[in-house]
Amino acid sequence: MSATVLERTGVQDVPAAWGRFVASTTADERARAWLELVCTEIAGARAAAVLIDSPADGHFLPLAVWPKASPDLGKLGAVVEAALRERRGMAKAQEGVGVWHLAYPVFQGELIAAVVAIEVHNPALDAGDAFRRLHWGAGWLNTLLAARGLAEATEGRDRLRQVLDCLAVALRHGELRQALFELCNDLRRQLDCARVAIGLPHGQGVKLWALSEAASFDRHAAYTKACAAAMNEAFDTSVPLVVPRGESETAAATPKLSALQGITGASAALAYPMMLGGECRAVLVLERENGTFGRSELAWVDALAALLAPVVEQRRKAEQGSLRHVRDDIGRVLGKLFGPRHLTWKAGAIALSVVLAVLVLLPVEHRISARTVIEGEVQRVVAAPFQGFLTAAYVRAGDQVEQGALVAQLDDRELLIEQARWSSERDQHAGKLREAFAGHDLASMQVLGAQLQQAESQLALIEERIVRARLLAPFDGVVISGDLSQQIGAPLETGQKLFEIAPLSSYRIVLEVDERDIRFVTEGQAGRLVMTGIAGEPIPFEIGRLTPVATTQDGRNFFRVEALLSDASPRLRPGMEGVGKIDTGRAALGWVLTRRFNDWLTLTLWSWLP
């Protein structure tokens, strides 16, 4: 390379740069060698970096820098952000003579896979020429990124295969402790560790369950105590702990894990809590006698923990007894209620406590509901006084009548004929009796007197039947049943019910109280009634009489309870239906709401129990 090129670029040995590019074996080495070669093509290049997209957080991180990492590279951030925003190459002049910042995005399809940022000291910089050279060299970078992605995919596939192998070991044995022991041995072999231990939560801490190459161990030995302490340290922090820590790591101190390292003389130790649902389900401790735990090993253990934690938890629960399950469930609930976090559980518990307090402590009026029917206090039947035919019907159900009003008329034509006949016979017997008196015929007087008396009796009977043929209302009231308007001329039998009449001024309430509620009802209790036709006017009443015999109707048993209205509405009519509620006293709200269920449960248990 000429001295002029050396002065322009700062690259001291171009053939050596090509040699480094050809001999590079890793993606990082090849990216740095490629960046060094690119800088040879741009006059005045003083510093450069290749930034690639990080899938973890979406930020662009440096893959390679040239000539070396320096805080001054942060000055290229503004031009990099502009290139990402505009999705094209950007060149920005800086303060100072001939200082430029270049940024060129490298695309893979529609996505920006990388950004090349270069600081150039060249007053006569041709930005277009620089971008063309970067574009020509981007093919190498694309190939490098594709190879890097393929290597990462291959590494992830191998890691997943190894993790699945470990998971198969954990599922192979029927007993959890033996499965964990086999898993420790398998992890020791795959991760090249000196010792591997697994602990499970026990109470407020962690208990050592399995140790590699040790089917049994002394829990009081110094090593097992130190290992358990390191597990508890990771359990308390809920984050992976590793010693020695790297220079860039800012994690909290790990005295217990460091003490374990001091006891065993291991070069590195890792305590990894396996989390599931925000809770630690197991703790894994790994020790190495040679080397440390890098990012690849941590990623491997993280993948294992994500799959192994639910398996361990499920198998542990499967081996627990019923009482242990109940105790654990109660412990988890109490932990959520009285421990940290879980605000939703605490709010729900407070709300439930308030509801229970209201149900137990708040007294309310206990009322018994029953179907109710209005009846007249007195109901009079208008019946046929004798056999005959109906001539006329002047009322029907629902009509109001006054006392003495004609409600129906029976056919009295035959009665009138009989009246005339017996009246004629009476007159004849009276004339003959007078003649016998005049002749002083004592025998005839006795016979004619008896005949006269018989005729008068028959005549009185016929006249009474004529009067009774006119059916009159017995009192002021309303006709509650009977409609004979379409039976004019029909024959009637003696005593056949034609109408029912009830008074308007006096009513009786009949409540059909369910047999489950009758024990709460006594005479003298008050209540209120709402009728279907006048639902907006509750009517007060008082219990007057309880019928001691149950009645069955529509598949249910009920008792007939009679009550008297203290203030009857003028719109009430016999036969109206509604719902009445009897006040039986005050009781707790919870008892009122659950009374029916409690009665059913008591009866069911009584029928089932021997």
C-alpha positions as CSV (number, residue, x, y, z in Angstrom):
1,M,0.0,0.0,0.0
2,S,1.4,3.5,-0.9
3,A,2.3,6.1,1.7
4,T,-0.5,8.3,0.5
5,V,-3.2,5.6,1.1
6,L,-1.6,5.0,4.5
7,E,-1.9,8.6,5.4
8,R,-5.5,8.8,4.1
9,T,-6.9,5.8,6.0
10,G,-4.7,5.1,9.0
11,V,-4.5,1.4,8.0
12,Q,-0.9,0.4,8.3
13,D,-0.8,-3.0,6.5
14,V,-3.6,-3.7,3.9
15,P,-2.3,-7.2,2.9
16,A,-2.2,-8.1,6.6
17,A,-5.9,-6.9,6.9
18,W,-6.8,-9.1,4.0
19,G,-5.0,-12.0,5.7
20,R,-6.9,-11.4,8.9
21,F,-10.2,-11.4,7.0
22,V,-9.4,-14.6,5.2
23,A,-8.1,-16.3,8.4
24,S,-11.0,-15.2,10.6
25,T,-13.0,-18.1,12.1
26,T,-15.7,-16.3,14.1
27,A,-18.3,-13.8,13.1
28,D,-16.8,-11.2,15.4
29,E,-13.3,-11.6,13.9
30,R,-14.6,-11.5,10.4
31,A,-16.8,-8.4,11.0
32,R,-13.8,-6.5,12.4
33,A,-11.6,-7.6,9.5
34,W,-14.3,-6.6,7.0
35,L,-14.7,-3.2,8.7
36,E,-10.9,-2.7,8.6
37,L,-10.9,-3.4,4.8
38,V,-13.9,-1.1,4.2
39,C,-12.0,1.8,5.9
40,T,-9.1,1.3,3.5
41,E,-11.5,2.3,0.7
42,I,-12.7,5.6,2.3
43,A,-10.1,8.3,2.5
44,G,-9.7,9.8,5.9
45,A,-11.5,7.1,7.9
46,R,-10.4,7.3,11.5
47,A,-13.0,5.2,13.5
48,A,-15.8,2.9,12.5
49,A,-18.3,0.4,14.0
50,V,-20.8,-2.2,12.7
51,L,-24.0,-2.2,14.7
52,I,-26.5,-5.1,14.4
53,D,-30.1,-5.5,15.6
54,S,-30.5,-7.2,18.9
55,P,-33.7,-9.4,18.9
56,A,-33.9,-9.4,22.7
57,D,-34.6,-5.6,23.2
58,G,-34.8,-4.2,19.7
59,H,-31.7,-2.0,20.1
60,F,-28.6,-1.9,17.8
61,L,-25.5,-3.2,19.5
62,P,-21.8,-3.1,18.3
63,L,-20.7,-6.2,16.5
64,A,-17.2,-4.9,15.6
65,V,-15.3,-1.6,16.1
66,W,-12.2,-0.2,14.4
67,P,-9.4,0.5,15.3
68,K,-10.5,-0.2,18.9
69,A,-13.4,0.4,21.3
70,S,-13.5,4.0,22.5
71,P,-16.0,6.3,24.3
72,D,-15.6,8.7,21.3
73,L,-17.6,6.3,19.2
74,G,-20.7,7.5,21.0
75,K,-20.6,10.6,18.8
76,L,-21.7,8.5,15.9
77,G,-25.1,7.8,17.6
78,A,-26.8,10.8,16.1
79,V,-26.0,9.9,12.5
80,V,-26.9,6.2,13.2
81,E,-30.4,7.3,14.5
82,A,-30.9,9.5,11.4
83,A,-30.0,6.6,9.1
84,L,-32.4,4.3,10.9
85,R,-35.2,6.8,10.8
86,E,-34.7,7.8,7.1
87,R,-33.8,4.2,6.0
88,R,-31.0,5.5,3.8
89,G,-27.3,6.5,4.0
90,M,-26.7,9.7,6.0
91,A,-23.7,12.0,6.1
92,K,-23.4,14.9,8.6
93,A,-20.6,17.5,8.8
94,Q,-19.3,18.0,12.3
95,E,-17.7,21.0,14.0
96,G,-14.2,21.3,12.9
97,V,-12.6,21.4,9.5
98,G,-13.3,18.4,7.3
99,V,-14.9,16.1,10.0
100,W,-17.8,13.9,8.7
101,H,-19.9,11.2,10.3
102,L,-21.3,8.6,7.9
103,A,-24.0,5.9,8.6
104,Y,-25.2,3.4,6.0
105,P,-28.0,0.8,6.7
106,V,-27.6,-2.7,5.5
107,F,-30.9,-4.4,4.5
108,Q,-32.0,-8.0,4.6
109,G,-35.3,-7.9,2.7
110,E,-37.3,-5.0,4.2
111,L,-35.5,-5.1,7.6
112,I,-32.4,-3.2,8.6
113,A,-30.0,-5.9,9.7
114,A,-27.0,-3.7,10.5
115,V,-25.7,-0.1,10.3
116,V,-22.1,0.8,9.4
117,A,-21.0,4.0,11.1
118,I,-17.7,5.8,10.1
119,E,-15.9,8.9,11.3
120,V,-14.0,10.5,8.4
121,H,-11.5,13.4,8.6
122,N,-11.4,14.6,5.0
123,P,-12.5,18.1,3.9
124,A,-12.9,16.9,0.3
125,L,-15.0,13.9,1.2
126,D,-17.2,12.6,-1.6
127,A,-20.1,11.1,0.4
128,G,-21.7,9.5,-2.7
129,D,-18.5,7.6,-3.5
130,A,-18.2,6.5,0.1
131,F,-21.7,5.1,0.1
132,R,-21.1,3.3,-3.2
133,R,-18.1,1.6,-1.7
134,L,-20.0,0.7,1.4
135,H,-22.8,-0.7,-0.8
136,W,-20.4,-2.8,-2.8
137,G,-18.9,-4.2,0.4
138,A,-22.3,-4.8,2.0
139,G,-22.6,-8.2,0.3
140,W,-19.8,-9.5,2.5
141,L,-21.5,-8.2,5.6
142,N,-24.9,-9.7,4.6
143,T,-23.2,-13.1,4.1
144,L,-21.4,-12.7,7.4
145,L,-24.7,-11.8,9.2
146,A,-26.5,-14.8,7.5
147,A,-23.7,-17.1,8.6
148,R,-23.9,-15.6,12.1
149,G,-27.6,-16.2,12.2
150,L,-27.2,-19.8,11.0
151,A,-24.6,-20.4,13.7
152,E,-26.9,-19.0,16.3
153,A,-29.8,-21.2,15.0
154,T,-27.6,-24.2,15.0
155,E,-26.4,-23.5,18.5
156,G,-30.1,-23.0,19.6
157,R,-31.1,-26.3,18.0
158,D,-28.3,-28.1,19.8
159,R,-29.1,-26.4,23.0
160,L,-32.8,-27.4,22.7
161,R,-31.8,-31.0,21.9
162,Q,-29.6,-31.2,25.0
163,V,-32.3,-29.6,27.1
164,L,-34.9,-32.1,25.9
165,D,-32.5,-34.9,26.7
166,C,-32.3,-33.6,30.2
167,L,-36.0,-33.3,30.4
168,A,-36.4,-36.9,29.3
169,V,-34.1,-38.0,32.1
170,A,-36.3,-36.1,34.6
171,L,-39.4,-37.8,33.3
172,R,-37.9,-41.3,33.0
173,H,-38.1,-42.4,36.6
174,G,-41.3,-42.8,38.6
175,E,-39.9,-41.3,41.9
176,L,-39.0,-37.6,41.9
177,R,-35.9,-38.0,44.1
178,Q,-34.4,-40.6,41.8
179,A,-35.3,-38.6,38.7
180,L,-33.5,-35.5,40.2
181,F,-30.4,-37.6,41.1
182,E,-30.2,-38.9,37.5
183,L,-30.7,-35.3,36.2
184,C,-27.8,-34.0,38.3
185,N,-25.5,-36.7,36.9
186,D,-26.6,-35.9,33.3
187,L,-26.1,-32.1,33.8
188,R,-22.7,-32.7,35.3
189,R,-21.7,-34.6,32.2
190,Q,-23.2,-32.2,29.6
191,L,-22.0,-29.0,31.2
192,D,-18.6,-30.4,32.3
193,C,-19.2,-29.6,35.9
194,A,-17.5,-31.0,39.0
195,R,-20.8,-31.1,41.1
196,V,-24.4,-30.4,40.4
197,A,-27.1,-30.2,43.1
198,I,-30.9,-29.5,43.1
199,G,-33.0,-28.2,46.0
200,L,-36.7,-27.8,46.3
201,P,-38.7,-25.3,48.4
202,H,-39.4,-26.4,51.9
203,G,-41.3,-24.0,54.3
204,Q,-39.7,-20.6,54.0
205,G,-36.4,-21.9,52.5
206,V,-34.9,-24.6,50.2
207,K,-34.0,-28.2,51.1
208,L,-31.3,-30.1,49.3
209,W,-32.9,-33.0,47.4
210,A,-30.3,-34.4,45.0
211,L,-26.5,-34.3,44.5
212,S,-24.6,-35.6,41.6
213,E,-22.6,-38.9,42.1
214,A,-24.1,-39.2,45.6
215,A,-27.2,-41.4,46.0
216,S,-27.3,-40.4,49.7
217,F,-25.6,-37.6,51.6
218,D,-25.2,-36.3,55.1
219,R,-27.3,-33.2,55.5
220,H,-25.1,-32.0,58.4
221,A,-21.9,-32.1,56.5
222,A,-20.2,-28.8,55.8
223,Y,-20.6,-29.0,52.0
224,T,-24.3,-29.8,52.1
225,K,-24.9,-27.0,54.6
226,A,-23.0,-24.5,52.4
227,C,-24.8,-25.8,49.3
228,A,-28.2,-25.4,51.0
229,A,-27.2,-21.9,52.1
230,A,-26.3,-20.9,48.5
231,M,-29.6,-22.3,47.3
232,N,-31.5,-20.2,49.9
233,E,-29.6,-17.2,48.8
234,A,-30.7,-17.7,45.2
235,F,-34.2,-18.5,46.5
236,D,-34.4,-15.2,48.4
237,T,-33.2,-13.0,45.5
238,S,-35.1,-15.0,42.7
239,V,-32.2,-14.1,40.3
240,P,-29.3,-16.3,39.0
241,L,-26.1,-15.9,41.0
242,V,-22.7,-16.6,39.6
243,V,-19.1,-16.4,41.0
244,P,-16.8,-15.1,39.9
245,R,-18.7,-12.2,38.4
246,G,-17.6,-10.5,35.2
247,E,-16.2,-7.0,35.3
248,S,-19.3,-5.6,33.6
249,E,-21.8,-7.3,36.0
250,T,-23.4,-5.2,38.7
251,A,-25.3,-8.0,40.6
252,A,-25.5,-8.0,44.4
253,A,-22.9,-9.7,46.4
254,T,-23.2,-13.5,46.9
255,P,-21.6,-14.3,50.2
256,K,-23.2,-17.8,50.5
257,L,-22.3,-18.8,47.0
258,S,-18.8,-17.5,47.5
259,A,-18.5,-19.4,50.8
260,L,-19.5,-22.6,48.9
261,Q,-16.8,-21.9,46.3
262,G,-14.3,-21.4,49.0
263,I,-15.2,-24.8,50.6
264,T,-14.9,-26.8,47.4
265,G,-12.2,-24.8,45.7
266,A,-14.2,-24.6,42.5
267,S,-13.1,-22.0,39.9
268,A,-16.8,-21.0,39.3
269,A,-20.2,-21.6,40.9
270,L,-23.7,-20.9,39.6
271,A,-27.0,-20.9,41.6
272,Y,-30.0,-20.7,39.4
273,P,-33.6,-20.4,40.7
274,M,-36.2,-22.1,38.5
275,M,-39.2,-19.7,38.4
276,L,-42.8,-20.6,37.5
277,G,-45.7,-18.2,37.9
278,G,-43.5,-15.7,39.8
279,E,-42.5,-18.3,42.4
280,C,-39.3,-20.3,42.8
281,R,-40.0,-24.1,42.2
282,A,-36.4,-25.4,42.4
283,V,-32.8,-24.2,42.7
284,L,-30.0,-25.6,40.6
285,V,-26.3,-25.3,41.8
286,L,-23.5,-26.0,39.4
287,E,-19.7,-26.0,40.2
288,R,-16.7,-26.1,37.8
289,E,-13.2,-26.8,38.7
290,N,-11.8,-25.4,35.4
291,G,-13.2,-22.4,33.6
292,T,-16.2,-20.1,34.3
293,F,-19.8,-20.0,33.2
294,G,-20.2,-17.9,30.1
295,R,-23.3,-16.4,28.3
296,S,-23.9,-19.6,26.3
297,E,-24.0,-21.8,29.5
298,L,-26.3,-19.3,31.2
299,A,-28.6,-19.4,28.2
300,W,-28.5,-23.2,28.2
301,V,-29.5,-23.3,31.9
302,D,-32.2,-20.7,31.4
303,A,-33.8,-22.8,28.7
304,L,-33.6,-25.9,30.9
305,A,-35.2,-24.1,33.8
306,A,-38.1,-22.8,31.7
307,L,-39.0,-26.4,30.8
308,L,-38.0,-28.2,34.0
309,A,-39.7,-26.0,36.6
310,P,-43.3,-27.1,35.7
311,V,-42.2,-30.7,35.4
312,V,-40.7,-30.7,38.9
313,E,-43.7,-28.9,40.4
314,Q,-46.2,-31.3,38.8
315,R,-44.3,-34.4,39.9
316,R,-43.8,-33.1,43.4
317,K,-47.5,-32.4,43.8
318,A,-48.3,-35.9,42.4
319,E,-46.2,-37.5,45.2
320,Q,-47.8,-35.5,48.0
321,G,-50.6,-36.8,50.1
322,S,-54.1,-35.3,50.3
323,L,-53.4,-33.6,53.6
324,R,-50.2,-32.1,52.2
325,H,-52.1,-30.8,49.2
326,V,-54.7,-29.2,51.5
327,R,-51.9,-27.7,53.6
328,D,-50.0,-26.3,50.7
329,D,-53.2,-24.9,49.2
330,I,-54.0,-23.2,52.5
331,G,-50.5,-22.0,52.8
332,R,-50.5,-20.5,49.3
333,V,-53.8,-18.7,49.9
334,L,-52.6,-17.3,53.3
335,G,-49.4,-16.3,51.6
336,K,-51.3,-14.3,49.0
337,L,-53.5,-12.8,51.7
338,F,-50.9,-11.8,54.2
339,G,-47.7,-11.8,52.2
340,P,-46.3,-9.2,49.8
341,R,-47.9,-8.4,46.4
342,H,-51.1,-10.1,45.3
343,L,-53.2,-6.9,45.8
344,T,-56.1,-8.4,43.9
345,W,-56.3,-11.3,46.4
346,K,-56.1,-8.9,49.3
347,A,-58.8,-6.6,47.9
348,G,-61.0,-9.6,47.2
349,A,-60.5,-10.9,50.8
350,I,-61.5,-7.5,52.2
351,A,-64.6,-7.3,50.0
352,L,-65.5,-10.9,51.0
353,S,-65.0,-10.1,54.7
354,V,-67.2,-7.0,54.4
355,V,-69.9,-9.1,52.6
356,L,-69.8,-11.8,55.3
357,A,-70.0,-9.2,58.1
358,V,-73.0,-7.6,56.5
359,L,-74.7,-11.1,56.1
360,V,-74.0,-12.0,59.7
361,L,-74.4,-8.7,61.5
362,L,-77.0,-6.8,59.5
363,P,-80.5,-7.5,60.8
364,V,-83.4,-7.3,58.3
365,E,-87.1,-7.9,58.4
366,H,-88.0,-11.5,57.8
367,R,-91.1,-11.8,55.7
368,I,-93.1,-14.9,54.6
369,S,-94.5,-14.6,51.1
370,A,-97.7,-16.4,50.1
371,R,-100.3,-16.4,47.3
372,T,-103.3,-14.5,48.5
373,V,-107.0,-14.5,47.4
374,I,-109.7,-12.0,48.5
375,E,-112.9,-13.5,49.8
376,G,-116.0,-11.8,51.2
377,E,-116.3,-12.2,54.9
378,V,-119.8,-13.5,54.3
379,Q,-120.8,-15.3,51.1
380,R,-124.5,-16.0,50.5
381,V,-125.7,-18.6,47.9
382,V,-128.8,-17.8,45.9
383,A,-130.2,-21.3,45.1
384,A,-133.3,-22.6,43.3
385,P,-136.1,-22.9,45.9
386,F,-137.9,-25.7,44.0
387,Q,-137.9,-27.5,40.7
388,G,-138.9,-25.4,37.9
389,F,-137.8,-23.4,34.8
390,L,-135.8,-20.2,34.7
391,T,-137.8,-17.4,33.2
392,A,-135.3,-14.5,33.6
393,A,-131.8,-13.6,35.0
394,Y,-131.2,-10.0,35.8
395,V,-127.6,-10.1,37.0
396,R,-124.4,-12.0,36.5
397,A,-120.9,-12.2,38.1
398,G,-119.4,-8.8,38.8
399,D,-122.7,-6.9,39.1
400,Q,-123.4,-5.0,42.2
401,V,-126.8,-5.5,43.8
402,E,-128.8,-3.9,46.6
403,Q,-130.7,-5.7,49.2
404,G,-134.1,-7.0,47.9
405,A,-133.2,-6.5,44.3
406,L,-134.6,-9.1,41.9
407,V,-131.8,-11.2,40.5
408,A,-133.7,-14.0,38.8
409,Q,-137.3,-15.1,38.1
410,L,-138.6,-18.7,38.0
411,D,-141.6,-19.8,35.9
412,D,-144.8,-19.3,38.2
413,R,-147.6,-19.9,35.7
414,E,-148.5,-23.4,37.0
415,L,-148.3,-22.0,40.5
416,L,-150.8,-19.3,39.6
417,I,-153.2,-21.9,38.2
418,E,-152.8,-23.9,41.4
419,Q,-153.4,-20.8,43.4
420,A,-156.7,-20.2,41.6
421,R,-157.8,-23.8,42.0
422,W,-157.1,-23.9,45.7
423,S,-158.7,-20.5,46.2
424,S,-161.9,-21.9,44.5
425,E,-161.9,-25.0,46.6
426,R,-161.5,-22.9,49.8
427,D,-164.5,-20.8,48.9
428,Q,-166.6,-23.9,48.2
429,H,-165.7,-25.5,51.5
430,A,-166.4,-22.2,53.3
431,G,-170.0,-22.0,51.8
432,K,-170.8,-25.6,52.7
433,L,-169.5,-25.1,56.2
434,R,-171.9,-22.1,56.6
435,E,-174.8,-24.3,55.4
436,A,-173.9,-27.0,58.0
437,F,-173.7,-24.4,60.7
438,A,-177.2,-23.3,59.7
439,G,-178.6,-26.8,59.8
440,H,-176.8,-27.7,63.0
441,D,-175.2,-30.7,61.2
442,L,-172.3,-31.5,63.5
443,A,-170.9,-34.3,61.5
444,S,-170.8,-32.3,58.3
445,M,-169.4,-29.4,60.2
446,Q,-166.4,-31.4,61.3
447,V,-165.7,-32.9,57.8
448,L,-166.1,-29.5,56.0
449,G,-164.0,-27.7,58.6
450,A,-161.1,-30.1,57.9
451,Q,-161.5,-29.8,54.2
452,L,-161.5,-25.9,54.5
453,Q,-158.4,-26.0,56.6
454,Q,-156.6,-28.3,54.0
455,A,-157.6,-25.9,51.2
456,E,-156.3,-22.9,53.1
457,S,-153.0,-24.7,53.8
458,Q,-152.5,-25.6,50.2
459,L,-153.3,-22.1,49.1
460,A,-150.8,-20.6,51.6
461,L,-148.1,-23.1,50.3
462,I,-148.8,-22.1,46.7
463,E,-148.6,-18.4,47.5
464,E,-145.3,-18.9,49.3
465,R,-143.9,-20.7,46.3
466,I,-145.1,-17.9,44.1
467,V,-143.2,-15.4,46.3
468,R,-140.1,-17.5,46.3
469,A,-140.1,-17.8,42.5
470,R,-138.8,-14.2,42.6
471,L,-135.1,-14.6,43.7
472,L,-134.0,-11.5,45.6
473,A,-130.6,-10.3,46.8
474,P,-130.1,-10.9,50.6
475,F,-128.0,-7.8,51.2
476,D,-126.0,-5.1,49.4
477,G,-123.0,-6.7,47.7
478,V,-121.5,-8.0,44.5
479,V,-122.3,-11.1,42.5
480,I,-119.0,-13.2,42.6
481,S,-120.2,-16.2,40.6
482,G,-123.1,-17.1,38.4
483,D,-124.2,-16.2,34.9
484,L,-127.6,-17.5,33.7
485,S,-128.1,-15.2,30.9
486,Q,-127.7,-18.0,28.4
487,Q,-129.8,-20.6,30.3
488,I,-133.2,-18.9,30.1
489,G,-135.9,-21.7,30.1
490,A,-133.5,-24.3,31.5
491,P,-134.9,-26.6,34.1
492,L,-133.6,-26.1,37.7
493,E,-133.3,-28.6,40.5
494,T,-134.2,-27.8,44.1
495,G,-131.1,-26.4,45.8
496,Q,-129.2,-25.8,42.6
497,K,-126.7,-22.9,43.1
498,L,-127.5,-20.0,40.8
499,F,-125.5,-17.1,42.3
500,E,-122.9,-16.3,45.0
501,I,-123.2,-12.8,46.5
502,A,-120.6,-11.3,48.9
503,P,-120.8,-7.9,50.7
504,L,-118.7,-5.0,49.6
505,S,-117.9,-3.6,53.0
506,S,-116.3,-6.7,54.6
507,Y,-113.5,-8.9,53.2
508,R,-111.4,-11.8,54.4
509,I,-107.8,-12.5,53.2
510,V,-106.9,-16.1,52.5
511,L,-103.1,-16.7,52.3
512,E,-101.7,-20.0,51.0
513,V,-98.6,-20.4,53.3
514,D,-96.1,-23.1,52.2
515,E,-95.6,-25.9,54.7
516,R,-91.9,-24.9,55.0
517,D,-92.9,-21.5,56.3
518,I,-95.9,-22.2,58.5
519,R,-93.8,-22.6,61.6
520,F,-93.0,-18.9,61.5
521,V,-96.6,-17.8,61.3
522,T,-98.8,-17.0,64.4
523,E,-102.1,-15.3,65.1
524,G,-101.9,-11.6,65.5
525,Q,-98.9,-11.0,63.1
526,A,-99.1,-8.1,60.8
527,G,-98.3,-8.0,57.1
528,R,-99.0,-6.2,53.8
529,L,-100.8,-7.3,50.7
530,V,-100.3,-6.2,47.1
531,M,-103.1,-7.2,44.7
532,T,-102.5,-7.8,41.0
533,G,-105.0,-5.1,39.9
534,I,-103.9,-2.4,42.3
535,A,-100.1,-3.2,42.7
536,G,-99.3,0.3,43.7
537,E,-101.3,0.3,46.9
538,P,-100.0,-2.1,49.6
539,I,-102.8,-3.0,52.0
540,P,-102.1,-3.8,55.7
541,F,-103.7,-6.9,57.3
542,E,-103.5,-9.0,60.5
543,I,-103.4,-12.8,60.8
544,G,-106.7,-14.0,62.3
545,R,-106.8,-17.8,62.0
546,L,-104.6,-20.7,61.0
547,T,-106.1,-23.8,59.5
548,P,-104.4,-26.8,61.1
549,V,-104.9,-29.0,58.0
550,A,-102.7,-28.8,54.9
551,T,-104.1,-28.7,51.4
552,T,-102.4,-30.1,48.3
553,Q,-102.5,-28.2,45.1
554,D,-100.2,-28.1,42.0
555,G,-97.8,-30.5,43.6
556,R,-97.2,-28.5,46.8
557,N,-98.6,-28.5,50.3
558,F,-99.9,-25.3,51.9
559,F,-101.9,-24.2,54.9
560,R,-104.8,-21.9,54.6
561,V,-104.3,-18.8,56.8
562,E,-107.1,-16.2,57.2
563,A,-106.4,-12.6,57.8
564,L,-108.5,-9.4,58.3
565,L,-108.0,-6.2,56.4
566,S,-107.6,-3.2,58.7
567,D,-108.0,-0.6,55.9
568,A,-109.7,-2.1,52.8
569,S,-109.4,-0.3,49.5
570,P,-112.7,0.6,47.8
571,R,-111.3,-1.0,44.6
572,L,-111.0,-4.4,46.2
573,R,-113.3,-7.1,44.9
574,P,-113.8,-10.7,46.0
575,G,-111.8,-13.1,43.9
576,M,-108.9,-10.8,43.3
577,E,-105.4,-12.4,43.7
578,G,-102.1,-11.1,44.8
579,V,-99.1,-11.7,47.0
580,G,-99.1,-11.2,50.8
581,K,-96.0,-10.9,53.0
582,I,-96.3,-11.7,56.7
583,D,-93.8,-9.9,59.1
584,T,-92.4,-12.6,61.4
585,G,-89.6,-10.5,63.1
586,R,-86.0,-9.4,62.4
587,A,-83.2,-11.8,61.6
588,A,-79.6,-11.8,60.1
589,L,-79.5,-11.1,56.4
590,G,-77.4,-14.2,55.7
591,W,-79.9,-16.4,57.5
592,V,-82.8,-14.9,55.6
593,L,-81.1,-15.5,52.2
594,T,-80.0,-19.1,53.0
595,R,-82.9,-20.3,55.1
596,R,-84.5,-22.3,52.3
597,F,-81.2,-23.9,51.3
598,N,-80.4,-24.8,54.9
599,D,-83.8,-26.4,55.3
600,W,-83.3,-28.4,52.1
601,L,-79.8,-29.4,53.1
602,T,-80.9,-30.5,56.6
603,L,-83.7,-32.6,55.1
604,T,-81.4,-34.2,52.5
605,L,-78.8,-35.1,55.1
606,W,-81.4,-36.5,57.3
607,S,-82.8,-38.7,54.5
608,W,-79.3,-39.9,53.6
609,L,-77.8,-40.6,57.0
610,P,-78.5,-44.0,58.6
